[in-house]
Amino acid sequence: MSVEVSRLSNGLTVATETIPHIESVALGVWVKSGSRNERQEEHGIAHLLEHMAFKGTGRRSAWQIASQIEDVGGEINAATSVETTSFYARVLDTDVPLAIDILADILTDSKFDPAELEREQNVILQEIGAAYDTPDDIVFDHFTETAFRGQRIGRSILGTPDTVQAFTSAQLRGFMDRQYAGDSMVVVAAGNLKHDDFVREVEKRLGSFRPTSGAEAPEQASYVGGDFREDRDLMDAQVILGFEGRAYHVRDFYASQVLSMMLGGGMSSRLFQEVREKRGLCYSVYAFHWGFSDTGIFGVHAATGKSDLAELVPVIVDELRRSGESILPEELDRARAQYRAGLLMSRESAASRASQIARQLLLYGRPIPMEELIDRLAALTVDRLADLSHRMFSGVPTVTAVGPVSPLASYDSISQRLGGTRSAGRTAAIG
């Protein structure tokens, strides 16, 4: 299996990976525009636009968009992230032209009907309310808002009730016209198809799409860290301890990914064994690393009862510090194997493969061969991971907590235990 790439005259990139032993195709359009590309007054518009794309075009009603794809047993959906928006479908190989036609239709001829807009605004208001009522969701919104205080990259993708309710059809159309263009979009398919046939279908429907956008580049991100606590009368507390991570393009990105696996990527990880298995201080603990185009963020999320919160965070901090002092070769081998297996297993899903190719094209401008990724993993050493750990966890932390948080140690004491001397840029407490 290999990836073939073509570029249309309007700058649109089209890529495919043929997987001949299956009978379906996963395909979609990925746009290099997400919540980070919103202007100050547009908070939440990228996500609202994703919803509204399925609410009717000049040729199809909302019902027809859904029913035509489901009449052939297919599925269609969309997603908004910080830096991208995607519209994708999965169908049998014989129905690829229909899927392309529907996706192109919603991208070129969405009506943004005011009555549909009002209904969808109400749906998103419910989403916002549901997120607030779900502590293990809202704690992540507070986490990014605190880590990137006052910046678009840190804002919730959903927006706020005030901003979402204020949007008009004209604003949606204006955002789409400004952000969506051939040079900022990729169309990718993986499954049982031929590249040239797919390119012809895409060119037929999107070849005349505007070549360039009038979008300004998003503001440069700046990690600042800090402290946020919301005291709520809940059974458990949700806590995230975070640090500045690494962008996709930097040398330490894959090392950061593997470090997160080693510390909290499974039941054999350091944090799971020390915090949950040996001490029983929480019912959930894991580490994660998110990369963006110009920055990243590393975090440890834990959920525990009020009585264990005071002891929990110091134990996590001590494990992070120890990783900067010593990493065993078998720990690196295990984490590397987990990450490698995840990469290889993802290739068994056409949808995962299409998404991975699209992400690589948007971020790197080329698909990255699996052999190259495996070589990068093989080049990691225990000394390099220990050095990265020491540097990362010596930086300014971000502490975010929701629930019965009064037993949680102060931000300054957490920072000092990590070996840092700087205080938070902001301390916020609600409750």
C-alpha positions in Angstrom: 0.0 0.0 0.0 1.4 3.4 -0.9 -0.1 7.0 -1.0 -0.5 8.7 -4.3 -0.9 12.5 -4.3 -2.1 14.9 -7.0 -2.7 18.7 -7.0 -5.5 20.3 -8.9 -5.0 23.6 -10.8 -6.8 25.5 -7.9 -4.2 24.2 -5.4 -6.5 21.5 -3.9 -4.5 18.4 -2.8 -6.0 15.0 -3.5 -4.5 11.9 -2.0 -5.4 8.2 -1.9 -4.2 5.0 -0.5 -5.5 1.9 -2.2 -6.4 -1.0 0.1 -7.7 -3.6 -2.3 -8.7 -6.3 0.2 -11.7 -4.3 1.5 -14.9 -3.3 -0.2 -15.4 0.2 1.4 -13.8 3.6 1.1 -13.3 6.2 3.8 -13.0 9.7 2.3 -13.2 13.3 3.4 -12.3 16.9 3.0 -10.0 18.3 5.6 -9.6 22.1 6.0 -6.7 23.8 7.7 -9.0 26.0 9.7 -10.4 25.4 13.2 -11.3 27.2 16.4 -7.8 28.9 16.4 -8.6 30.7 13.2 -11.6 32.5 14.6 -11.5 36.2 15.2 -12.2 37.5 18.7 -15.9 38.0 18.0 -16.2 34.6 16.2 -15.6 32.3 19.2 -17.4 29.1 18.3 -18.2 29.8 14.7 -16.0 27.1 13.2 -17.9 24.5 15.2 -21.3 26.0 14.4 -20.3 26.0 10.7 -19.5 22.3 10.9 -23.0 21.7 12.2 -24.7 23.9 9.7 -23.0 22.3 6.7 -25.5 19.4 7.0 -28.6 21.6 7.3 -29.3 22.0 3.6 -27.9 23.1 0.3 -29.3 24.5 -2.9 -29.8 21.0 -4.2 -30.5 19.0 -1.0 -32.5 19.4 2.2 -31.0 18.4 5.5 -33.1 15.2 5.2 -31.8 14.4 1.7 -28.2 14.8 2.8 -28.7 12.3 5.6 -31.0 9.9 3.7 -29.1 9.7 0.4 -25.9 8.6 2.2 -27.8 6.2 4.5 -29.9 4.8 1.6 -26.7 3.1 0.4 -25.6 2.0 3.9 -23.0 4.8 4.2 -22.3 7.2 7.0 -21.3 10.9 7.0 -20.1 13.2 9.8 -17.8 16.1 10.6 -15.5 17.3 13.3 -13.9 20.6 14.5 -10.5 20.8 16.2 -8.2 23.6 17.2 -6.5 23.7 13.9 -8.6 21.7 11.4 -12.2 21.0 10.4 -13.1 17.8 8.6 -16.1 16.5 6.7 -16.0 12.8 6.0 -17.9 9.8 4.9 -17.6 6.0 4.6 -19.3 4.1 1.8 -19.0 1.0 -0.3 -16.5 1.4 -3.1 -19.3 1.7 -5.7 -20.8 4.7 -3.9 -17.7 6.9 -3.8 -19.1 9.3 -6.5 -22.2 9.9 -4.4 -20.2 10.6 -1.3 -17.9 13.1 -3.1 -21.0 14.8 -4.6 -22.6 15.3 -1.1 -19.4 16.5 0.5 -18.7 18.9 -2.3 -22.3 20.1 -2.2 -22.2 21.1 1.5 -18.9 22.9 0.9 -19.9 24.9 -2.1 -23.7 25.4 -1.8 -24.8 25.4 1.9 -27.8 27.6 2.4 -27.3 28.5 6.1 -31.1 28.9 6.4 -31.9 31.2 9.4 -34.6 28.8 10.8 -32.1 25.9 10.7 -29.5 28.1 12.2 -31.7 29.0 15.2 -32.4 25.3 15.8 -28.7 24.4 15.6 -27.7 27.2 17.9 -30.0 25.7 20.5 -28.4 22.3 20.0 -24.9 23.8 20.6 -26.2 25.6 23.7 -27.2 22.2 25.0 -23.7 20.9 24.2 -22.2 23.7 26.2 -24.5 23.0 29.1 -23.7 19.3 28.9 -20.0 20.0 28.9 -20.2 22.1 32.0 -22.3 19.4 33.7 -19.5 16.8 32.9 -16.5 17.6 35.1 -14.1 15.3 33.3 -14.9 17.3 30.1 -15.0 20.8 31.4 -11.7 20.4 33.3 -9.9 20.1 29.9 -11.5 23.3 28.7 -10.2 25.1 31.8 -6.8 23.4 31.3 -6.2 24.8 27.8 -7.7 28.2 28.7 -5.2 28.4 31.7 -2.2 27.1 29.8 -2.7 29.6 26.9 -4.4 32.4 28.8 -6.1 35.0 26.7 -5.3 33.3 23.4 -7.5 31.8 20.7 -5.7 28.5 20.9 -6.8 28.0 24.4 -10.5 28.8 23.9 -13.2 26.2 24.0 -14.1 24.9 20.6 -17.8 25.1 21.4 -17.8 28.9 22.1 -20.0 30.6 24.7 -23.8 30.9 24.9 -23.5 34.7 24.1 -21.3 34.2 21.0 -23.1 31.2 19.6 -26.5 32.9 19.9 -25.3 36.0 18.2 -24.1 34.4 14.9 -25.9 35.1 11.7 -26.1 33.3 8.4 -24.0 36.1 6.8 -21.3 35.6 9.4 -21.1 31.9 8.7 -20.9 32.5 5.0 -18.2 35.1 5.6 -16.1 32.8 7.8 -16.3 30.0 5.2 -15.4 32.3 2.3 -12.4 33.6 4.3 -11.1 30.3 5.5 -12.0 27.6 3.0 -10.0 27.5 -0.2 -8.1 25.1 -2.5 -4.7 25.9 -1.0 -5.9 25.2 2.5 -7.8 22.0 1.9 -7.0 18.3 1.2 -9.3 15.6 -0.1 -8.2 12.1 1.0 -9.6 8.6 0.5 -8.4 5.2 1.7 -9.9 1.9 0.6 -10.8 0.0 -2.5 -10.4 2.7 -5.2 -8.1 3.9 -8.0 -6.3 7.2 -7.6 -7.0 8.5 -11.1 -10.7 7.8 -10.9 -10.9 9.5 -7.5 -9.0 12.6 -8.7 -11.4 12.9 -11.7 -14.4 12.8 -9.4 -13.0 15.4 -7.1 -11.9 17.7 -10.0 -15.4 17.5 -11.5 -17.0 18.8 -8.3 -14.3 20.9 -6.5 -11.9 21.8 -9.4 -13.5 25.3 -9.6 -13.4 25.9 -5.9 -11.7 29.2 -5.0 -8.0 28.7 -5.1 -6.9 31.0 -2.2 -8.5 32.4 0.9 -8.3 35.8 2.5 -7.5 34.3 5.9 -4.8 35.8 8.1 -2.4 33.5 9.8 -3.4 32.6 13.4 -1.6 34.4 16.2 1.5 32.8 17.5 0.8 30.7 20.5 2.5 31.3 23.8 2.3 28.8 26.7 2.0 30.7 30.0 0.7 28.1 32.5 -1.1 29.0 35.7 -3.7 27.8 38.2 -7.5 27.3 38.0 -9.7 25.6 40.5 -13.5 25.3 40.6 -14.8 24.0 43.9 -18.0 22.0 43.3 -20.0 19.7 45.6 -19.1 16.4 43.7 -18.2 12.9 44.7 -14.8 13.2 43.0 -12.2 15.7 41.9 -10.8 16.0 38.3 -7.2 17.2 38.2 -4.9 18.0 35.4 -1.2 18.8 35.9 0.4 20.1 32.7 3.5 21.6 31.0 4.5 23.1 27.8 4.8 20.4 25.1 6.3 20.2 21.7 5.0 21.2 18.3 4.5 18.7 15.5 7.6 20.0 13.6 10.2 20.0 16.4 12.7 17.3 17.1 11.2 16.2 20.4 7.6 15.7 19.3 7.8 11.9 19.0 9.9 11.7 22.1 7.2 13.6 23.9 4.6 11.2 22.6 6.6 8.2 23.8 7.3 9.9 27.2 3.5 10.2 27.7 3.1 6.5 26.9 5.8 5.6 29.4 4.4 7.7 32.2 0.7 7.1 31.7 -0.1 5.2 28.6 -1.4 1.9 30.0 -1.7 -0.4 33.0 2.1 -1.0 33.1 3.0 2.7 33.0 4.7 4.4 35.9 1.8 6.5 37.0 -0.8 3.7 36.8 1.4 1.4 38.8 2.5 3.8 41.5 -0.6 6.0 41.9 -3.4 3.5 41.3 -2.1 0.0 41.8 0.3 0.4 44.7 -1.3 3.3 46.5 -4.9 3.2 45.4 -5.1 7.1 45.3 -7.3 7.4 42.3 -9.6 5.4 40.0 -8.2 6.9 36.8 -4.8 8.3 35.8 -3.1 8.8 32.4 -0.7 11.1 30.6 -1.2 12.7 27.2 0.7 15.0 24.8 -1.0 17.2 22.2 1.0 18.7 19.4 -0.1 21.8 17.5 1.6 23.6 14.5 3.7 25.9 16.8 3.4 24.6 20.3 2.2 21.6 22.3 1.0 20.7 25.8 1.8 17.7 28.0 -0.6 16.7 30.8 -1.5 14.2 33.4 -5.2 13.7 34.2 -6.3 12.0 37.4 -9.7 11.5 39.0 -10.0 10.8 42.7 -12.1 11.3 45.9 -11.6 14.3 48.2 -9.9 12.3 50.9 -7.0 11.2 48.6 -6.5 14.5 46.7 -3.9 15.9 49.1 -1.7 12.9 48.7 -2.3 12.2 45.0 -0.7 15.3 43.4 2.6 15.1 45.3 3.0 11.4 44.3 2.4 12.3 40.6 4.9 15.2 40.9 7.5 12.9 42.4 7.1 10.4 39.6 7.5 13.1 37.0 10.7 14.3 38.6 12.0 10.7 38.8 11.6 10.3 35.1 14.0 13.1 34.6 16.6 11.3 36.7 16.3 7.7 35.4 14.4 5.8 32.7 15.0 2.1 32.4 15.7 0.6 28.9 12.7 -1.8 29.3 10.4 1.2 30.0 11.4 2.9 26.8 11.1 -0.4 24.8 7.6 -1.0 26.2 6.4 2.5 25.5 8.0 2.5 22.0 6.3 -0.8 21.3 2.9 0.6 22.4 3.3 3.6 20.2 4.5 1.6 17.2 1.7 -0.9 17.6 -0.8 1.9 17.7 0.5 3.3 14.4 0.4 -0.1 12.7 -3.0 -1.0 14.0 -4.4 2.3 12.8 -3.5 1.2 9.3 -6.1 -1.6 9.6 -8.9 1.1 9.6 -9.5 2.9 6.3 -11.0 5.9 8.2 -7.9 6.1 10.5 -5.6 5.9 7.5 -7.4 8.6 5.6 -7.4 10.9 8.7 -3.7 10.3 9.3 -2.7 11.1 5.7 -4.8 14.3 5.7 -3.2 15.4 9.0 0.3 14.8 7.6 -0.5 16.7 4.4 -1.8 19.7 6.3 1.0 19.8 8.8 4.0 18.6 6.8 2.9 19.0 3.2 3.6 15.4 2.4 2.5 11.9 3.6 5.1 10.4 5.9 6.0 6.8 5.2 5.5 4.4 8.0 9.1 3.3 7.7 10.2 6.9 8.5 8.0 7.0 11.6 9.3 3.7 12.8 12.9 4.9 12.3 12.2 8.0 14.4 10.9 5.8 17.2 13.9 3.5 16.9 16.3 6.5 17.3 15.0 7.4 20.7 17.3 6.6 23.7 16.8 6.6 27.4 19.2 9.5 27.8 17.2 11.6 25.4 13.9 10.8 27.1 15.3 11.5 30.5 16.7 14.8 29.3 13.4 15.8 27.7 11.6 14.9 30.9 13.9 17.0 33.1 13.5 20.0 30.8 9.8 19.7 30.4 8.9 19.1 34.0 11.2 21.9 35.2 9.1 24.5 33.4 6.1 26.5 34.5 3.2 24.1 35.3 -0.5 24.4 34.6 -2.8 23.1 37.4 -6.5 22.7 36.8 -9.0 21.1 39.2 -12.8 20.8 39.3 -14.7 19.2 42.2 -14.0 19.2 46.0 -10.6 20.8 45.5 -9.9 22.3 48.9 -7.3 19.7 49.9 -5.3 20.3 46.8 -1.8 21.8 47.5 -1.2 25.4 46.5 0.1 26.2 43.1 3.4 27.5 44.6 4.0 24.4 46.6 3.4 22.2 43.5 5.8 24.3 41.5 8.4 24.2 44.2 8.1 20.4 44.5 8.8 20.2 40.8 11.9 22.3 41.4 10.6 25.5 39.8 10.7 28.9 41.3 8.3 30.9 39.2 4.7 31.6 40.3 1.6 31.3 38.2 0.7 34.1 35.9 -2.9 33.8 37.2 -4.7 32.0 40.0 -8.4 31.6 39.6 -10.8 30.1 42.0 -14.5 29.5 41.6 -16.8 28.1 44.2 
